[in-house]
Amino acid sequence: MVLKLDSTREAYKAFPQEGTAQIVQQMPKLIADGRVPMNVSQLMQRRLDVRSSDPEIKNSYMDNYFDTGDAVVYRPDGRVKIVLDSQTLRDMTPESQRNSGALVLTNDVYDSLQGEEFKKGKLGKLNDGLSREDVKAHPVWKVLARDQALLNDYTDFIFGEYQPRFSKDSALDDLKLMGIYPGSINGTAPEMRAWCVFGLVDWSDACGGNDLDCDGGRLLGIAPEALSAPGKGASNIKAYTMADLQAFDGAVKGLEGTLQPNLLKPFVDLRKKL
């Protein structure tokens, strides 16, 4: 008997694999393929994990938007609930009842959903870019990230990647990125949508207003074996953080006046790979 110790299928797969499509159509295909939809926290971690990968892989994650398995539910009275890893989203089909692109729920279903609920006007700053410190303290980002250290690291990473590509003349502390853009309710019953995280060119915003049946959707399906595999980016284990890199840069700079440049060169070359 030959032991099968590794899987040959892709750990991460886009639905659809090319272009975009309605996620209400793509979710059943993702589930039928034995996968789970990537959530916001996993996408944040995955982008960090591929920061030193092959440029094509890194750019695929950084330059594209992705719909996620995390849901946002709106009530007519202004309450909003964030439901992480929503089973309702996983169960949706093209036949699911919808209104203006959102799943229609009953009040009883809304009440039964486990998640962080916000009263009207308590979602924090909305519909605009945020400073680094504002992102790290934003109530919605904190829920979606699930881990403060991950949120801090991802925020520093996004701002650090955005500046040299799109805003070279701006200081990091002057940048406004990673805004929260919720949707709105269009009927008299609770409505559910999926959180979407944009690519770097669009500030890596989080949007909760996209239609589930628009043709511009894109999901990421994770193979179950990748969720617990070491080094696969589905956990919060990180080899180093942006704070670690900044500390490294500071230490090297402090040695520039005391050590010969040729002695520092291996460390400088290593830093370029991180």
N, C-alpha and C positions, 0 to 999 in steps of 0.2 A: 504494500500500500504506500503510495507516494503522499507525503504530507504536503498539504497546500498551505503555505505560510504567508502568502501575499496574494493580493487580488490584482488582476490584470486590467480591470476596468478603471475608468477615470474616477479619482476621488471627488473632483468637482466638475460639474457639467452644467452648461447654460441651457435654459429652456426658453425659446428655441436656441439651437446651437448656432444658427446664423440669423442675423437680423433681429426683428422684434415681432411680437404677436400679443394677442389678448392673454393676460395671465389667468383669466377664468377658464381658458382653454388649455393653457400650458400646465396648470397645477395638477390636473388629473394625470397628465403624462408623466410628470415628475414623480408623483406618488406611485404610479404603476411601475416605474423603473426602480422602485425600492429605495427611494431617496427621501430626504427631508429638506424643506426649503431653508436656505441659509437665512439666519436672522441678522439684525443690525450689528449686534455684538460680534458675531462670527465674521461678518464682512470687515468690520474694523480690524479685528485681529489678523484676518487673512491679508489685508492690505499691508499691515506691518510685517507680516512674515515674508512677503515677496519683495520687500523694498530693496533687497540685494540680489534678486533673482535675474534671470534672463530678461533683458529689456522688453521683449515682446510679451512675456507673462506679466511683468509688472505693469506695463501700459494697459493691458487688457483689464486689469482691476482698477487702475487709477483713472483711466480716461473714459470709462463707461459708467452708466448708472445701473443700479440693480434694485428691483422690487424685492421685498423680503417677506418672511413668514411672520413678522410681527405686525399686529393689527392696531388700528385706532378706530374707536367707536364713538359716534356722536349722538347725543340725545337732543331732542327739540328744546329742552330747558337749558341748554348750554353746557351741560356736563360732558366731559370727555374721558374715556377710559382707554388706557394703553394695555393691550393684551399681548404678552410675549408668547411666541411660538403658538399662535392661534390655531386651535384645532378646527375652528369654523372656516378659516381660510384654506386649510388643508383639505377640507371636505367639499369645497365649492366645486361646482360644475357649470357648464354653459347653461344648464337649466335652472340654476339657483335664482331665486327671486331677487331682482335688482331694481334700484331706482337711481337714475342718473349715474350709473356706473358703480354704485355701492350696493353691498349686500343688505337686504332689508331684514331686520331682526324684530322680535317681539320684546316688550318690556321685561317679560319674565326671563328671556334668554339674556338680555343685557344684565339683569341683576345677578344671574348665575355665573357670568364670566369673571374669572379671576384676573385681576389686574390693578394697576394704579389709576385711581380716579381723580380727576381734577374738576373742581367747580368752575363755573363760568368766570373767565377772566384770570384764572390762576395758572395758566400754562407758561408764564414767563414772557420774555420779549419774543415777538413773533414777526414774521414776514420781512426780515431784514438780516443783514450779516451781523456776526457777533465777533467781539474781540476774543483773544485766546482765553483770558480769564473769565469772560462771560460764558463761553462754551463750557468750560470746566465746571461752572456752577449752575448751568441751566438745568431746570428740573426735568425737562423732556429728555435731554441728552443723557442725564444721569440714569434715568430709567432704561433707556434703550441700550446704553453701554453695559449696564449691570455691574460694572466694576469701576471704581474711581481711578485706580491706577491705569487701567486700560484707556479710559477717557482722556486722562492727562497725556499719556504717551501718544495716542492717536491724534489728539489736537495739535500737539507740538509737531508731529510728523506732517500733518496736512499743511499747516502754516509754513513749515520749513520747505516743503515741496512746492507749494504754490508760489512763494516769493520769487525764486530765481527763474521760474518759467513764465510768470504772468505779471509780476509787479516788482521788477528789479529795483526800482527807485524808491520803494516804500520800505519802511522799517517794519519788522514783524509785529511790533506792538501797535502799528497803525492799520494793519489789515483787518478787514471785517469779512469773515467767512462762516461756513457751517451754520447757516440760519435754519430756523425751524419754520416750516410753512405748512400749517394744518389745512384741512379742507373745511367744508361746511355741510350742514345737513339740508336736504332738499325736500324732505317729506315730513310726515307726522309721526313716524316710527323711528327707532334707533337705526343707524346706518353704519356699516363697517367698511373700511378701506384698508389697504396695506401700506406700510411705511416704505418709501423708496429713498435710497441714498444716492445722490448725484455724483458724477465724476468730478475730478479736480478742477477742470475748466469752469464748472458751474458751482464752485466753492464747496463741494462736498456737502451741500445742503441736505436736510432731511425733509421730505415732502409727504404729507398725509392726505393729499387731496386728489391723487390720480385715480382715474376710472379703471376698474378692474376689467372692463371690456373694451378698453381702447387698444388700438393696434400697436402701441409703442411699448408694450410690457416686456420685461426680461427677468426671469428668475434664475437663481443658482441652486442646483440640487446637490446635496452632500451625500455621498455614500455612507451608510451607517458605520462601516469599519474605519472611516476617516475621523469620526467624532472622538474616538478614544486613542487613535494611533499617535505616538509621540512624534512631534515635529510636523504635524499636519495642519497646524494653525487653527484647530477647532477648540483648543483650550486656551486658558489665559496664561500659559507658561511662556515666558519670553526670555530669550538669551540675554538681551540687553534692552534698555529703554533709551528714549531720546535724552533723558537726564544723564544717563551714563555716558552717552556720546558727548554731550556738552561738557561733562566733567573731564573726559579724556582730552578734548580739545584744549581746555583750560590748563591741564597739567602739561601737555606738550608745549603750549605757548610759554609757560613759565620756565621751561627748560631751554628755550631757544638761546638765551643769553649765557648759559653756562656749559652747554654741550656743543660739540662740533656738529655741523649740519649733517655730515655723513653718518653720524651715530643716530640721529633722529629720523633719517630717511626711511628705514624699515617701518617705523611707527606711522609716519605720514602716509606711506604707501598702503599700509593696512587700513588706515582710517578711510581711505578713498573707496575701499570695498564694502564698508559698513553702511 
